[in-house]
Amino acid sequence: MEKYSVAISYKDNLGYIEYNAQNKTAQVILAEEEGKQKTEDFLNQIHEIEIPHETLLDFTAEKINPLADVESFQIALTRLWEETGVHVDWSRPVDYVKLNPHY
């Protein structure tokens, strides 16, 4: 079973999202219920995202289903903060978050 995990934060709470590529599902682990619900809602919607190509001026709008595959999940997460206020902590180890769910 292939899983991809990334740390998130909302207000004073740390958490993470675990994407299961086999089942095409994501589990949001976050004590702050508002942030958790916003994240779940975001991940269950298709988003139109400007995707870069050859140059910094070469973009096309593409519909992205966050749960379709790992790449789509990662692309969608680049817009999570803007849409929900939930921050993706790309460099924070998920194992650290599991042990320390607060700042």
Chimera marker file (.cmm) of the C-alpha trace (Angstrom):
<marker_set name="trace">
<marker id="1" x="0.000" y="0.000" z="0.000" r="1" g="1" b="0" radius="0.5"/>
<marker id="2" x="1.560" y="3.281" z="-1.152" r="1" g="1" b="0" radius="0.5"/>
<marker id="3" x="1.043" y="6.299" z="1.153" r="1" g="1" b="0" radius="0.5"/>
<marker id="4" x="2.291" y="9.860" z="0.934" r="1" g="1" b="0" radius="0.5"/>
<marker id="5" x="2.211" y="12.049" z="4.044" r="1" g="1" b="0" radius="0.5"/>
<marker id="6" x="2.737" y="15.770" z="4.500" r="1" g="1" b="0" radius="0.5"/>
<marker id="7" x="2.622" y="17.947" z="7.616" r="1" g="1" b="0" radius="0.5"/>
<marker id="8" x="0.075" y="20.749" z="7.955" r="1" g="1" b="0" radius="0.5"/>
<marker id="9" x="-0.678" y="23.447" z="10.516" r="1" g="1" b="0" radius="0.5"/>
<marker id="10" x="-3.710" y="25.523" z="11.387" r="1" g="1" b="0" radius="0.5"/>
<marker id="11" x="-3.745" y="28.135" z="14.131" r="1" g="1" b="0" radius="0.5"/>
<marker id="12" x="-1.639" y="26.598" z="16.949" r="1" g="1" b="0" radius="0.5"/>
<marker id="13" x="-2.131" y="22.987" z="15.893" r="1" g="1" b="0" radius="0.5"/>
<marker id="14" x="0.127" y="20.717" z="13.884" r="1" g="1" b="0" radius="0.5"/>
<marker id="15" x="-1.218" y="17.788" z="11.936" r="1" g="1" b="0" radius="0.5"/>
<marker id="16" x="-0.748" y="15.880" z="8.719" r="1" g="1" b="0" radius="0.5"/>
<marker id="17" x="-2.502" y="14.516" z="5.683" r="1" g="1" b="0" radius="0.5"/>
<marker id="18" x="-1.934" y="10.935" z="4.623" r="1" g="1" b="0" radius="0.5"/>
<marker id="19" x="-2.778" y="10.183" z="0.991" r="1" g="1" b="0" radius="0.5"/>
<marker id="20" x="-3.398" y="6.545" z="0.069" r="1" g="1" b="0" radius="0.5"/>
<marker id="21" x="-2.623" y="6.141" z="-3.648" r="1" g="1" b="0" radius="0.5"/>
<marker id="22" x="-4.134" y="2.671" z="-3.853" r="1" g="1" b="0" radius="0.5"/>
<marker id="23" x="-7.536" y="3.753" z="-2.509" r="1" g="1" b="0" radius="0.5"/>
<marker id="24" x="-7.314" y="7.353" z="-3.766" r="1" g="1" b="0" radius="0.5"/>
<marker id="25" x="-8.267" y="8.671" z="-0.327" r="1" g="1" b="0" radius="0.5"/>
<marker id="26" x="-6.792" y="11.168" z="2.092" r="1" g="1" b="0" radius="0.5"/>
<marker id="27" x="-7.009" y="11.148" z="5.872" r="1" g="1" b="0" radius="0.5"/>
<marker id="28" x="-6.618" y="14.505" z="7.627" r="1" g="1" b="0" radius="0.5"/>
<marker id="29" x="-5.208" y="14.286" z="11.159" r="1" g="1" b="0" radius="0.5"/>
<marker id="30" x="-5.619" y="17.669" z="12.841" r="1" g="1" b="0" radius="0.5"/>
<marker id="31" x="-6.997" y="18.477" z="16.312" r="1" g="1" b="0" radius="0.5"/>
<marker id="32" x="-8.423" y="21.821" z="15.136" r="1" g="1" b="0" radius="0.5"/>
<marker id="33" x="-11.818" y="20.756" z="13.753" r="1" g="1" b="0" radius="0.5"/>
<marker id="34" x="-12.343" y="23.859" z="11.608" r="1" g="1" b="0" radius="0.5"/>
<marker id="35" x="-9.007" y="23.381" z="9.804" r="1" g="1" b="0" radius="0.5"/>
<marker id="36" x="-9.629" y="19.661" z="9.427" r="1" g="1" b="0" radius="0.5"/>
<marker id="37" x="-13.045" y="20.248" z="7.830" r="1" g="1" b="0" radius="0.5"/>
<marker id="38" x="-11.717" y="22.942" z="5.498" r="1" g="1" b="0" radius="0.5"/>
<marker id="39" x="-8.941" y="20.602" z="4.354" r="1" g="1" b="0" radius="0.5"/>
<marker id="40" x="-11.283" y="17.669" z="3.805" r="1" g="1" b="0" radius="0.5"/>
<marker id="41" x="-13.686" y="19.845" z="1.822" r="1" g="1" b="0" radius="0.5"/>
<marker id="42" x="-10.811" y="21.216" z="-0.295" r="1" g="1" b="0" radius="0.5"/>
<marker id="43" x="-9.457" y="17.742" z="-1.078" r="1" g="1" b="0" radius="0.5"/>
<marker id="44" x="-12.867" y="16.513" z="-2.193" r="1" g="1" b="0" radius="0.5"/>
<marker id="45" x="-13.327" y="19.197" z="-4.857" r="1" g="1" b="0" radius="0.5"/>
<marker id="46" x="-11.902" y="19.534" z="-8.348" r="1" g="1" b="0" radius="0.5"/>
<marker id="47" x="-9.858" y="22.734" z="-8.757" r="1" g="1" b="0" radius="0.5"/>
<marker id="48" x="-8.844" y="24.678" z="-11.832" r="1" g="1" b="0" radius="0.5"/>
<marker id="49" x="-5.149" y="25.467" z="-11.357" r="1" g="1" b="0" radius="0.5"/>
<marker id="50" x="-2.736" y="27.346" z="-13.613" r="1" g="1" b="0" radius="0.5"/>
<marker id="51" x="0.048" y="24.835" z="-14.327" r="1" g="1" b="0" radius="0.5"/>
<marker id="52" x="3.473" y="26.132" z="-15.508" r="1" g="1" b="0" radius="0.5"/>
<marker id="53" x="5.209" y="24.632" z="-18.522" r="1" g="1" b="0" radius="0.5"/>
<marker id="54" x="8.267" y="25.717" z="-20.560" r="1" g="1" b="0" radius="0.5"/>
<marker id="55" x="8.762" y="29.259" z="-19.224" r="1" g="1" b="0" radius="0.5"/>
<marker id="56" x="7.602" y="31.439" z="-16.345" r="1" g="1" b="0" radius="0.5"/>
<marker id="57" x="4.994" y="32.904" z="-18.673" r="1" g="1" b="0" radius="0.5"/>
<marker id="58" x="3.728" y="29.605" z="-20.102" r="1" g="1" b="0" radius="0.5"/>
<marker id="59" x="0.713" y="28.465" z="-18.056" r="1" g="1" b="0" radius="0.5"/>
<marker id="60" x="-2.437" y="26.551" z="-18.856" r="1" g="1" b="0" radius="0.5"/>
<marker id="61" x="-5.484" y="26.127" z="-16.671" r="1" g="1" b="0" radius="0.5"/>
<marker id="62" x="-6.033" y="22.470" z="-15.840" r="1" g="1" b="0" radius="0.5"/>
<marker id="63" x="-8.672" y="20.770" z="-13.754" r="1" g="1" b="0" radius="0.5"/>
<marker id="64" x="-7.018" y="18.945" z="-10.882" r="1" g="1" b="0" radius="0.5"/>
<marker id="65" x="-8.682" y="16.268" z="-8.777" r="1" g="1" b="0" radius="0.5"/>
<marker id="66" x="-6.556" y="16.198" z="-5.589" r="1" g="1" b="0" radius="0.5"/>
<marker id="67" x="-7.321" y="12.530" z="-4.932" r="1" g="1" b="0" radius="0.5"/>
<marker id="68" x="-6.597" y="11.242" z="-8.459" r="1" g="1" b="0" radius="0.5"/>
<marker id="69" x="-2.902" y="10.475" z="-7.844" r="1" g="1" b="0" radius="0.5"/>
<marker id="70" x="0.113" y="11.657" z="-5.825" r="1" g="1" b="0" radius="0.5"/>
<marker id="71" x="1.125" y="14.308" z="-8.368" r="1" g="1" b="0" radius="0.5"/>
<marker id="72" x="-2.381" y="15.813" z="-8.429" r="1" g="1" b="0" radius="0.5"/>
<marker id="73" x="-2.477" y="15.688" z="-4.627" r="1" g="1" b="0" radius="0.5"/>
<marker id="74" x="0.808" y="17.600" z="-4.420" r="1" g="1" b="0" radius="0.5"/>
<marker id="75" x="-0.280" y="20.180" z="-7.006" r="1" g="1" b="0" radius="0.5"/>
<marker id="76" x="-3.560" y="20.797" z="-5.184" r="1" g="1" b="0" radius="0.5"/>
<marker id="77" x="-1.735" y="21.231" z="-1.866" r="1" g="1" b="0" radius="0.5"/>
<marker id="78" x="0.140" y="24.202" z="-3.337" r="1" g="1" b="0" radius="0.5"/>
<marker id="79" x="-3.216" y="26.040" z="-3.224" r="1" g="1" b="0" radius="0.5"/>
<marker id="80" x="-4.432" y="24.801" z="0.181" r="1" g="1" b="0" radius="0.5"/>
<marker id="81" x="-3.206" y="27.816" z="2.176" r="1" g="1" b="0" radius="0.5"/>
<marker id="82" x="-4.736" y="30.331" z="-0.216" r="1" g="1" b="0" radius="0.5"/>
<marker id="83" x="-8.138" y="28.616" z="-0.169" r="1" g="1" b="0" radius="0.5"/>
<marker id="84" x="-8.408" y="27.514" z="3.475" r="1" g="1" b="0" radius="0.5"/>
<marker id="85" x="-5.757" y="29.112" z="5.669" r="1" g="1" b="0" radius="0.5"/>
<marker id="86" x="-4.302" y="25.653" z="6.357" r="1" g="1" b="0" radius="0.5"/>
<marker id="87" x="-0.531" y="25.727" z="5.837" r="1" g="1" b="0" radius="0.5"/>
<marker id="88" x="1.349" y="22.828" z="4.247" r="1" g="1" b="0" radius="0.5"/>
<marker id="89" x="4.628" y="22.340" z="6.125" r="1" g="1" b="0" radius="0.5"/>
<marker id="90" x="6.522" y="20.666" z="3.275" r="1" g="1" b="0" radius="0.5"/>
<marker id="91" x="9.808" y="20.438" z="5.191" r="1" g="1" b="0" radius="0.5"/>
<marker id="92" x="8.454" y="19.466" z="8.633" r="1" g="1" b="0" radius="0.5"/>
<marker id="93" x="8.857" y="15.717" z="9.271" r="1" g="1" b="0" radius="0.5"/>
<marker id="94" x="5.498" y="14.000" z="9.815" r="1" g="1" b="0" radius="0.5"/>
<marker id="95" x="7.047" y="11.815" z="12.549" r="1" g="1" b="0" radius="0.5"/>
<marker id="96" x="7.827" y="15.016" z="14.493" r="1" g="1" b="0" radius="0.5"/>
<marker id="97" x="4.220" y="16.192" z="14.112" r="1" g="1" b="0" radius="0.5"/>
<marker id="98" x="2.883" y="12.880" z="15.416" r="1" g="1" b="0" radius="0.5"/>
<marker id="99" x="4.909" y="13.376" z="18.610" r="1" g="1" b="0" radius="0.5"/>
<marker id="100" x="4.334" y="17.151" z="18.906" r="1" g="1" b="0" radius="0.5"/>
<marker id="101" x="0.866" y="18.182" z="17.686" r="1" g="1" b="0" radius="0.5"/>
<marker id="102" x="1.236" y="21.766" z="19.019" r="1" g="1" b="0" radius="0.5"/>
<marker id="103" x="3.831" y="24.510" z="18.652" r="1" g="1" b="0" radius="0.5"/>
<link id1="1" id2="2" r="1" g="1" b="0" radius="0.2"/>
<link id1="2" id2="3" r="1" g="1" b="0" radius="0.2"/>
<link id1="3" id2="4" r="1" g="1" b="0" radius="0.2"/>
<link id1="4" id2="5" r="1" g="1" b="0" radius="0.2"/>
<link id1="5" id2="6" r="1" g="1" b="0" radius="0.2"/>
<link id1="6" id2="7" r="1" g="1" b="0" radius="0.2"/>
<link id1="7" id2="8" r="1" g="1" b="0" radius="0.2"/>
<link id1="8" id2="9" r="1" g="1" b="0" radius="0.2"/>
<link id1="9" id2="10" r="1" g="1" b="0" radius="0.2"/>
<link id1="10" id2="11" r="1" g="1" b="0" radius="0.2"/>
<link id1="11" id2="12" r="1" g="1" b="0" radius="0.2"/>
<link id1="12" id2="13" r="1" g="1" b="0" radius="0.2"/>
<link id1="13" id2="14" r="1" g="1" b="0" radius="0.2"/>
<link id1="14" id2="15" r="1" g="1" b="0" radius="0.2"/>
<link id1="15" id2="16" r="1" g="1" b="0" radius="0.2"/>
<link id1="16" id2="17" r="1" g="1" b="0" radius="0.2"/>
<link id1="17" id2="18" r="1" g="1" b="0" radius="0.2"/>
<link id1="18" id2="19" r="1" g="1" b="0" radius="0.2"/>
<link id1="19" id2="20" r="1" g="1" b="0" radius="0.2"/>
<link id1="20" id2="21" r="1" g="1" b="0" radius="0.2"/>
<link id1="21" id2="22" r="1" g="1" b="0" radius="0.2"/>
<link id1="22" id2="23" r="1" g="1" b="0" radius="0.2"/>
<link id1="23" id2="24" r="1" g="1" b="0" radius="0.2"/>
<link id1="24" id2="25" r="1" g="1" b="0" radius="0.2"/>
<link id1="25" id2="26" r="1" g="1" b="0" radius="0.2"/>
<link id1="26" id2="27" r="1" g="1" b="0" radius="0.2"/>
<link id1="27" id2="28" r="1" g="1" b="0" radius="0.2"/>
<link id1="28" id2="29" r="1" g="1" b="0" radius="0.2"/>
<link id1="29" id2="30" r="1" g="1" b="0" radius="0.2"/>
<link id1="30" id2="31" r="1" g="1" b="0" radius="0.2"/>
<link id1="31" id2="32" r="1" g="1" b="0" radius="0.2"/>
<link id1="32" id2="33" r="1" g="1" b="0" radius="0.2"/>
<link id1="33" id2="34" r="1" g="1" b="0" radius="0.2"/>
<link id1="34" id2="35" r="1" g="1" b="0" radius="0.2"/>
<link id1="35" id2="36" r="1" g="1" b="0" radius="0.2"/>
<link id1="36" id2="37" r="1" g="1" b="0" radius="0.2"/>
<link id1="37" id2="38" r="1" g="1" b="0" radius="0.2"/>
<link id1="38" id2="39" r="1" g="1" b="0" radius="0.2"/>
<link id1="39" id2="40" r="1" g="1" b="0" radius="0.2"/>
<link id1="40" id2="41" r="1" g="1" b="0" radius="0.2"/>
<link id1="41" id2="42" r="1" g="1" b="0" radius="0.2"/>
<link id1="42" id2="43" r="1" g="1" b="0" radius="0.2"/>
<link id1="43" id2="44" r="1" g="1" b="0" radius="0.2"/>
<link id1="44" id2="45" r="1" g="1" b="0" radius="0.2"/>
<link id1="45" id2="46" r="1" g="1" b="0" radius="0.2"/>
<link id1="46" id2="47" r="1" g="1" b="0" radius="0.2"/>
<link id1="47" id2="48" r="1" g="1" b="0" radius="0.2"/>
<link id1="48" id2="49" r="1" g="1" b="0" radius="0.2"/>
<link id1="49" id2="50" r="1" g="1" b="0" radius="0.2"/>
<link id1="50" id2="51" r="1" g="1" b="0" radius="0.2"/>
<link id1="51" id2="52" r="1" g="1" b="0" radius="0.2"/>
<link id1="52" id2="53" r="1" g="1" b="0" radius="0.2"/>
<link id1="53" id2="54" r="1" g="1" b="0" radius="0.2"/>
<link id1="54" id2="55" r="1" g="1" b="0" radius="0.2"/>
<link id1="55" id2="56" r="1" g="1" b="0" radius="0.2"/>
<link id1="56" id2="57" r="1" g="1" b="0" radius="0.2"/>
<link id1="57" id2="58" r="1" g="1" b="0" radius="0.2"/>
<link id1="58" id2="59" r="1" g="1" b="0" radius="0.2"/>
<link id1="59" id2="60" r="1" g="1" b="0" radius="0.2"/>
<link id1="60" id2="61" r="1" g="1" b="0" radius="0.2"/>
<link id1="61" id2="62" r="1" g="1" b="0" radius="0.2"/>
<link id1="62" id2="63" r="1" g="1" b="0" radius="0.2"/>
<link id1="63" id2="64" r="1" g="1" b="0" radius="0.2"/>
<link id1="64" id2="65" r="1" g="1" b="0" radius="0.2"/>
<link id1="65" id2="66" r="1" g="1" b="0" radius="0.2"/>
<link id1="66" id2="67" r="1" g="1" b="0" radius="0.2"/>
<link id1="67" id2="68" r="1" g="1" b="0" radius="0.2"/>
<link id1="68" id2="69" r="1" g="1" b="0" radius="0.2"/>
<link id1="69" id2="70" r="1" g="1" b="0" radius="0.2"/>
<link id1="70" id2="71" r="1" g="1" b="0" radius="0.2"/>
<link id1="71" id2="72" r="1" g="1" b="0" radius="0.2"/>
<link id1="72" id2="73" r="1" g="1" b="0" radius="0.2"/>
<link id1="73" id2="74" r="1" g="1" b="0" radius="0.2"/>
<link id1="74" id2="75" r="1" g="1" b="0" radius="0.2"/>
<link id1="75" id2="76" r="1" g="1" b="0" radius="0.2"/>
<link id1="76" id2="77" r="1" g="1" b="0" radius="0.2"/>
<link id1="77" id2="78" r="1" g="1" b="0" radius="0.2"/>
<link id1="78" id2="79" r="1" g="1" b="0" radius="0.2"/>
<link id1="79" id2="80" r="1" g="1" b="0" radius="0.2"/>
<link id1="80" id2="81" r="1" g="1" b="0" radius="0.2"/>
<link id1="81" id2="82" r="1" g="1" b="0" radius="0.2"/>
<link id1="82" id2="83" r="1" g="1" b="0" radius="0.2"/>
<link id1="83" id2="84" r="1" g="1" b="0" radius="0.2"/>
<link id1="84" id2="85" r="1" g="1" b="0" radius="0.2"/>
<link id1="85" id2="86" r="1" g="1" b="0" radius="0.2"/>
<link id1="86" id2="87" r="1" g="1" b="0" radius="0.2"/>
<link id1="87" id2="88" r="1" g="1" b="0" radius="0.2"/>
<link id1="88" id2="89" r="1" g="1" b="0" radius="0.2"/>
<link id1="89" id2="90" r="1" g="1" b="0" radius="0.2"/>
<link id1="90" id2="91" r="1" g="1" b="0" radius="0.2"/>
<link id1="91" id2="92" r="1" g="1" b="0" radius="0.2"/>
<link id1="92" id2="93" r="1" g="1" b="0" radius="0.2"/>
<link id1="93" id2="94" r="1" g="1" b="0" radius="0.2"/>
<link id1="94" id2="95" r="1" g="1" b="0" radius="0.2"/>
<link id1="95" id2="96" r="1" g="1" b="0" radius="0.2"/>
<link id1="96" id2="97" r="1" g="1" b="0" radius="0.2"/>
<link id1="97" id2="98" r="1" g="1" b="0" radius="0.2"/>
<link id1="98" id2="99" r="1" g="1" b="0" radius="0.2"/>
<link id1="99" id2="100" r="1" g="1" b="0" radius="0.2"/>
<link id1="100" id2="101" r="1" g="1" b="0" radius="0.2"/>
<link id1="101" id2="102" r="1" g="1" b="0" radius="0.2"/>
<link id1="102" id2="103" r="1" g="1" b="0" radius="0.2"/>
</marker_set>
